[in-house]
Each structure stands twice: as C-alpha cells, then as structure tokens.
Amino acid sequence: MTAQRLLIYVVAAVAAASAGIALRYNEQARQMAEAQALVARGTVGAPAPELRLPDLAGRMHTLDAYRGRVVLVNFWATWCPPCLREIPSFEKIRQRYLGRGFEVLGVAVDDTDAVRRFVREHGVTYPQLLAGARGTALMARFGNRHGALPYSLLVDQQGIVRLAHAGELRPETLTEHLQALLEAAPGGPPP
C-alpha cells in the first residue's frame, strides 16, 4: 500500500468518525430539548412536590421549610460533567442573593462519600441533600421523567415551580428568573 493511499484511508476514517460524533451530539441535543419541553409542560406552574432528605450531616431538610424564599433545587451527581460545570455559578449566585431571600438545595443522586469529597474539595457551601438510589424516582416526581442530569427547578416563595430545566442551567437564565421572582414578591425585593 502506498503512502498516498494510506493517507486517503486515514483522512476518510477521521471524516467518518467526525460525522458520527456530530450526529451523536445532534441526537443528544434533540433528546435534551425534547425532555426539556416535556418537563416544562407538566411541572411549571404546579406546586413543588414534597421533598424530605438528609444533608451530609444527617439533618433532615424539607422544601416546605424554605417557604417564603425562592429556592433552586438542583439534582446532580459527581460523575456528571454538566452538573460540575454549573455548580460554581450556583455558588456565586447564591452568595449574591442569599440575604435577599434565595437558597440553593443540591440534591445529589450519588454516593455519599463522593458527594462529601466533592463538596469539601470545591468549597460548595449550600446544603447538599442525599437522594442516592432514590434520586431517579424523586426526579420523576419533580417532572424529570427521562432521568436527565443535571435537572433544576426554581420554586417561588409560595412553593410553586416557576422554572424546570433539564441540562446545564446557564447563570444568565437563572439570574433572570430569580430577579423576576424576587421583584414580584410582596413589597418588592428585600433590601
């Protein structure tokens, strides 16, 4: 086989592999958009389901305990790259709006030790609730019937879901919805 023919085969193989990756990416994007549309239709505007889970210290948390605040409920796992990309922005937004009636609840669909290590190594300060193996069923109750991670819901002061998002939640999107909810609160945004 000549070098020229070998080069043609290598170029063809690389092109075929690239096309396959592009098709796979497009299919994943289509599936995520479809999941997002299904989530939004059945969840937004409805009361958030009951949530009762322990944190890393074993203390129980309920979503009802946060009534009166806007709460981001974020289902995530340490093995999920988009989950890990969005956590630093959640931390920054939480710090910016914490005194104004906002909280983030991480719901880890993962092993407790892995979550504990990640939180310690990355300085995550918001509560991490442990769903473990029950996480998939819990996500379905919250409108995520496809089990996509990450999955986030923004719950208003009265416990109504105002945003349901499958996939990585952009900080601009979260901030836009959060500000609208804080400004819509009786008496306007807290000082």
C-alpha positions in Angstrom: 0.0 0.0 0.0 1.4 3.4 -0.9 1.7 6.2 1.5 -0.8 8.2 -0.5 -3.4 5.5 -0.4 -2.8 5.1 3.4 -3.3 8.8 3.8 -6.6 8.7 1.9 -7.8 5.9 4.2 -6.8 7.8 7.4 -8.5 11.0 6.2 -11.6 9.1 5.3 -11.7 7.3 8.7 -11.3 10.6 10.5 -14.0 12.2 8.4 -16.4 9.3 9.1 -15.6 9.4 12.9 -16.2 13.2 12.9 -19.5 12.8 11.2 -20.6 10.1 13.6 -19.7 12.3 16.6 -21.6 15.2 15.1 -24.7 13.0 14.5 -24.5 11.7 18.1 -24.2 15.2 19.5 -27.1 16.4 17.5 -29.2 13.5 18.6 -28.3 14.1 22.3 -29.2 17.8 21.9 -32.5 16.9 20.3 -33.3 14.4 23.1 -32.4 17.0 25.7 -34.6 19.7 24.1 -37.5 17.2 23.9 -37.1 16.3 27.5 -37.0 20.0 28.4 -40.2 20.6 26.6 -41.9 17.7 28.3 -40.7 18.9 31.7 -41.9 22.4 31.3 -45.4 21.4 30.1 -46.1 19.2 33.2 -44.2 21.0 36.0 -44.1 24.7 35.7 -47.0 26.4 37.5 -47.7 23.5 39.7 -46.9 23.2 43.4 -43.5 21.6 44.0 -43.8 18.0 45.3 -42.8 17.2 48.9 -39.1 16.9 49.4 -37.6 15.4 52.6 -34.0 14.3 52.5 -31.0 14.3 54.8 -27.9 16.5 54.3 -24.3 15.4 54.6 -24.5 15.8 58.4 -27.7 13.7 58.6 -30.1 16.7 59.3 -33.4 16.4 57.5 -34.4 19.1 55.1 -37.9 19.7 53.6 -38.7 22.1 50.8 -41.6 23.5 52.9 -39.0 24.7 55.5 -37.8 27.2 52.8 -41.3 28.6 52.2 -41.0 32.4 51.8 -37.8 32.1 49.9 -37.0 31.4 46.2 -35.3 28.0 46.1 -33.2 26.4 43.3 -33.5 22.6 43.6 -30.6 21.1 41.6 -30.4 17.4 41.0 -26.8 16.5 40.2 -24.0 13.8 40.5 -20.2 13.9 40.8 -19.9 11.9 37.6 -22.0 14.3 35.5 -19.7 16.9 33.7 -22.5 19.5 33.0 -23.5 19.2 36.7 -20.0 20.1 37.7 -19.8 23.0 35.3 -22.9 24.7 36.7 -22.2 24.3 40.4 -19.6 27.2 40.6 -22.2 29.6 39.1 -24.9 28.4 41.6 -22.4 29.1 44.4 -21.7 32.6 43.2 -25.4 33.4 42.6 -26.3 32.1 46.0 -23.7 34.3 47.7 -25.1 37.3 45.8 -28.7 36.7 46.6 -28.6 34.8 49.9 -29.6 37.9 52.0 -32.4 38.7 49.6 -34.5 35.5 50.1 -32.7 32.9 47.9 -31.4 29.5 48.6 -29.9 26.6 46.6 -30.5 23.0 47.5 -28.3 20.4 45.9 -29.9 17.0 45.6 -27.1 14.5 45.0 -28.1 11.4 43.0 -24.8 9.8 44.0 -22.7 8.1 46.7 -22.5 10.0 50.0 -18.7 9.7 50.2 -18.2 11.0 46.6 -20.5 14.0 47.4 -18.7 14.7 50.7 -15.3 14.7 48.9 -16.6 16.9 46.1 -18.2 19.5 48.4 -15.0 19.6 50.5 -12.6 19.9 47.6 -14.7 22.6 45.7 -15.9 24.7 48.7 -19.6 24.2 48.0 -21.5 25.9 50.8 -25.1 25.4 50.0 -27.0 22.4 51.5 -26.4 19.1 49.8 -29.3 16.6 50.2 -28.6 13.0 49.7 -31.1 11.2 47.4 -28.8 8.3 46.4 -30.5 5.5 44.6 -33.9 7.1 45.2 -32.8 10.1 43.1 -34.3 8.9 39.8 -37.7 8.3 41.3 -37.6 11.6 43.1 -36.6 13.4 39.9 -39.6 11.8 38.1 -41.9 13.2 40.9 -40.4 16.6 40.2 -41.2 16.3 36.4 -38.0 14.8 35.1 -39.3 11.5 33.6 -36.2 11.0 31.5 -33.8 11.0 34.3 -31.6 13.7 32.7 -28.9 15.2 34.8 -28.4 18.0 35.7 -32.0 18.9 36.4 -33.1 22.1 38.1 -36.3 23.7 39.4 -36.8 27.2 40.6 -39.5 27.3 43.2 -41.1 30.6 44.2 -41.9 31.9 47.7 -45.2 30.1 47.8 -43.8 26.7 46.7 -44.8 26.9 43.0 -42.4 25.7 40.4 -41.6 28.6 38.1 -38.8 27.1 36.1 -37.9 23.5 35.2 -34.7 22.9 33.3 -33.2 19.6 32.1 -29.5 20.0 31.3 -26.9 22.6 32.2 -28.6 25.8 33.5 -26.9 28.9 32.3 -26.2 31.6 35.0 -27.9 34.3 32.9 -31.1 32.2 32.7 -31.2 31.5 36.5 -30.4 35.2 37.3 -33.1 36.5 35.0 -35.8 34.2 36.5 -34.5 34.7 40.1 -34.6 38.5 39.8 -38.2 38.4 38.4 -39.3 36.3 41.3 -37.6 38.4 44.0 -39.1 41.6 42.5 -42.5 40.1 42.3 -42.5 39.3 46.0 -45.0 41.4 48.1 -43.2 44.7 48.9 -40.6 44.2 46.2 -37.2 42.8 46.6 -35.7 42.8 50.1 -33.0 45.4 50.7 
